[in-house]
Amino acid sequence: MALRLESLTLLAVVTLMACASPLHAQATPQPKRDQEIRLLRGNLYHVRDGQEHTVLLVTRDGILLVDPLSRAAATALKQQLETRFPGVPVRYVVLTHHHADRAAGAGIFEKAQLVAERSYSEALSRSRRENSDEYRFVRDVRDTFATARTITLGGTSVRLAHVRSRHAAEMAVVYFPDEKLLFAVAPPPVTSVPFSFGVTRPRDTLGWIDVVADLQPDTLLFDDGETMEGAAFQQLAEYLSALRTDVAEQYERGRSITEIQATPLPASQRSAPHYAARNAQISAVYRSTRLVRWELSGRAIASYTSRNDAMFCERSFSVCSAGGAVPGGSVGAAITLGHRFGITAEGTLNQQMWSSRARPAFQEETVQRFSRMALLFRYGAPRPGQFSFLPVAGMSRTTGDVRGLSHITGVLTPVGGYHPIEERTTRTGQTFGVDLVRTTGGGFSIGLPIRLTRMNGERPQHWPSMFDVHAGVGISVQLMRRVSVR
Amino acid sequence: MTPHLNRNRRLGIRVPMVVCAALLITGCEASYPTTPTSAVPLAMQLHVPQPLGDASLRSSYGFTAYVIRSDGAWEEVTNQAAWSSPNPTVFRSGGSGRFVADALGTAGVIAQYQGFTMFIDIVVIDPSRLPVPRLTIGATAPRIGTTAQSRVTLVPVTGAATDVTGEAVWTSSDPSVATVEQGRVTARSPGTTRITVTHLGLTAAYLFSVRPPER
């Protein structure tokens, strides 16, 4: 009896509360969200929310969700997951980049660990400053990675890799090795046949392709729902790799775009479906190609200083002998930037030369050893397998070390008598010249350098001249060669 | 050049080129194979700083000693030389070439250095008791290679003094040091000479030194 009374009372209270509620506050039926989850393969699910697409991986230890999309999408998705996978928590939310349409929903999964590339937070801060409303729900990420990261969940691995993208600097792709599927957002136009770089930067596109090709996916799924067969992607990657290598080699040889375009690719590449747009592809790669090459050279030289220069052998001397040719050596390090310019740092050391001069009551004999450091700008670059004529010009710093004796007779000491001469003087100057270079393969080249140097300032007392020329022969070895695409 | 410098050692460059290449950045030193040997004195000279006739009683005088060395340079050794007088009661040495005329008479200056001995004779007189007629000389000291005019004046017993430079006979005891003609003295080379002038049987003389050049 008591139980019946309690039930009636509770019913009355509920009825009263229902009557007291205003009509507009009554729960309105939510329009059904255009969102679906379907199994792709294995434990990998494809999520479509309107026009947006993403993926999630379900394991026994939890769910790894990639890009939770907007807050509304994430709210709906969370409900679906709780219904379809009750008791399985979302453990990881991987954010491909920070844009609100892909990342704002992360806040819905409060207990999940957010993972993104390391420049994510910096990019997010920048976007917040520009548009605080749009980004107010996008969460910061503490768990970041630099180049790549592997997350293991429920015995399944997921690989994250940073890729170059103009869309977002922190862009990451997500690869599911068990399913051999790669998910990517805002990819370069890899699905277009024949391939075209379009408005993308070749460096970004080729970098993206390199990273993804290394993962060797069977299938690529993109954020717009489009898919691409792994075989077609690998074919494109190989085609572009061959094209890039070919352009780089010919760029290094100094060939123009039209000359390269006139050179056919190997037959194996000619059958590629992308071959039809080869000219545009070459043009884009060529304009973005940068060549950096480091070389080390060693040369034997002969250095000539004008004989009996009038400045040294002035009229008061009845006997004078100075200057001439001496052997020497030079070592240098050169960096070639592109196929037009280079910078050479060169050190030269000469065998010492002898000078003597005399007049009544005065005699002097000295040896001079000159060393020189020069920083030279070079026009042109050595062409593989060819003779190259490369003008150089720049600044130099010459140090002359002089030792010897002077002998003055007939006057009082300390002027009279023998006097040791030790003098070390440095002069800056200008060095001009040319390198005649023939590359021989294997990273070696033979060089014939010719240098003319004019030193500035007052002539030091024991320097036979302020002008010299040297020429020689030597070899260069290539230490590093890097061809990159901007 | 000279025996000190051996050109044949050119080939014996002490610093190998290989080492130089390693030190290229800092630059290598040149290598000269010869260092000068220490010079030894070959001859000595005794100089008077100013032309000096007879020494005056109770006056002080300075003398200078030079050596010519094996390297062809002159060196002043005044402070290193040992100075003395053969008649110290007349002309007393104060060291370092300084002398004082203490009494009338004849004396001299002796300088000794590393086995060399040089001597100059000196007569000490009392200027207030000079006889007349006499000749008086006004001399200047030219530098080597230049000329200076000395003058001689005849002071008679009575009457005014007369310049007799042109009429007097001038001689130099060492023409390699200085020559003289009608009082015009030309310095030829470092050393000391006695310039003598004679007129009407009267004679006057002074010591004259040509100093080695300083440069």
HADDOCK unambig.tbl for C-alpha pairs under 7 A between the chains (distance, minus, plus):
assign (segid A and resid 347 and name CA) (segid B and resid 24 and name CA) 6.53 0.50 0.50
assign (segid A and resid 347 and name CA) (segid B and resid 25 and name CA) 6.88 0.50 0.50
assign (segid A and resid 349 and name CA) (segid B and resid 21 and name CA) 6.86 0.50 0.50
assign (segid A and resid 349 and name CA) (segid B and resid 24 and name CA) 6.40 0.50 0.50
assign (segid A and resid 352 and name CA) (segid B and resid 30 and name CA) 6.25 0.50 0.50
assign (segid A and resid 367 and name CA) (segid B and resid 30 and name CA) 6.35 0.50 0.50
assign (segid A and resid 367 and name CA) (segid B and resid 32 and name CA) 6.34 0.50 0.50
assign (segid A and resid 368 and name CA) (segid B and resid 30 and name CA) 5.81 0.50 0.50
assign (segid A and resid 369 and name CA) (segid B and resid 29 and name CA) 6.60 0.50 0.50
assign (segid A and resid 369 and name CA) (segid B and resid 30 and name CA) 5.03 0.50 0.50
assign (segid A and resid 371 and name CA) (segid B and resid 24 and name CA) 6.94 0.50 0.50
assign (segid A and resid 371 and name CA) (segid B and resid 27 and name CA) 5.31 0.50 0.50
assign (segid A and resid 399 and name CA) (segid B and resid 27 and name CA) 6.83 0.50 0.50
assign (segid A and resid 401 and name CA) (segid B and resid 29 and name CA) 5.50 0.50 0.50
assign (segid A and resid 401 and name CA) (segid B and resid 30 and name CA) 5.56 0.50 0.50
assign (segid A and resid 402 and name CA) (segid B and resid 30 and name CA) 5.87 0.50 0.50
assign (segid A and resid 403 and name CA) (segid B and resid 30 and name CA) 5.92 0.50 0.50
assign (segid A and resid 403 and name CA) (segid B and resid 31 and name CA) 6.35 0.50 0.50
assign (segid A and resid 403 and name CA) (segid B and resid 32 and name CA) 5.56 0.50 0.50
assign (segid A and resid 404 and name CA) (segid B and resid 32 and name CA) 5.58 0.50 0.50
assign (segid A and resid 408 and name CA) (segid B and resid 73 and name CA) 6.94 0.50 0.50
assign (segid A and resid 409 and name CA) (segid B and resid 71 and name CA) 6.95 0.50 0.50
assign (segid A and resid 409 and name CA) (segid B and resid 72 and name CA) 4.43 0.50 0.50
assign (segid A and resid 409 and name CA) (segid B and resid 73 and name CA) 4.86 0.50 0.50
assign (segid A and resid 410 and name CA) (segid B and resid 72 and name CA) 5.76 0.50 0.50
assign (segid A and resid 410 and name CA) (segid B and resid 73 and name CA) 5.18 0.50 0.50
assign (segid A and resid 410 and name CA) (segid B and resid 74 and name CA) 6.31 0.50 0.50
assign (segid A and resid 411 and name CA) (segid B and resid 73 and name CA) 5.38 0.50 0.50
assign (segid A and resid 411 and name CA) (segid B and resid 74 and name CA) 5.48 0.50 0.50
assign (segid A and resid 411 and name CA) (segid B and resid 212 and name CA) 5.79 0.50 0.50
assign (segid A and resid 411 and name CA) (segid B and resid 213 and name CA) 4.85 0.50 0.50
assign (segid A and resid 411 and name CA) (segid B and resid 214 and name CA) 5.32 0.50 0.50
assign (segid A and resid 411 and name CA) (segid B and resid 215 and name CA) 5.61 0.50 0.50
assign (segid A and resid 412 and name CA) (segid B and resid 73 and name CA) 5.73 0.50 0.50
assign (segid A and resid 412 and name CA) (segid B and resid 74 and name CA) 4.31 0.50 0.50
assign (segid A and resid 412 and name CA) (segid B and resid 75 and name CA) 5.40 0.50 0.50
assign (segid A and resid 412 and name CA) (segid B and resid 212 and name CA) 6.10 0.50 0.50
assign (segid A and resid 412 and name CA) (segid B and resid 213 and name CA) 5.98 0.50 0.50
assign (segid A and resid 412 and name CA) (segid B and resid 214 and name CA) 4.77 0.50 0.50
assign (segid A and resid 412 and name CA) (segid B and resid 215 and name CA) 6.81 0.50 0.50
assign (segid A and resid 413 and name CA) (segid B and resid 73 and name CA) 6.26 0.50 0.50
assign (segid A and resid 413 and name CA) (segid B and resid 74 and name CA) 6.01 0.50 0.50
assign (segid A and resid 413 and name CA) (segid B and resid 75 and name CA) 5.41 0.50 0.50
assign (segid A and resid 415 and name CA) (segid B and resid 214 and name CA) 6.82 0.50 0.50
assign (segid A and resid 415 and name CA) (segid B and resid 215 and name CA) 5.86 0.50 0.50
assign (segid A and resid 416 and name CA) (segid B and resid 73 and name CA) 4.54 0.50 0.50
assign (segid A and resid 416 and name CA) (segid B and resid 74 and name CA) 6.75 0.50 0.50
assign (segid A and resid 417 and name CA) (segid B and resid 71 and name CA) 5.34 0.50 0.50
assign (segid A and resid 417 and name CA) (segid B and resid 72 and name CA) 6.26 0.50 0.50
assign (segid A and resid 417 and name CA) (segid B and resid 73 and name CA) 4.92 0.50 0.50
assign (segid A and resid 418 and name CA) (segid B and resid 36 and name CA) 6.22 0.50 0.50
assign (segid A and resid 418 and name CA) (segid B and resid 71 and name CA) 6.80 0.50 0.50
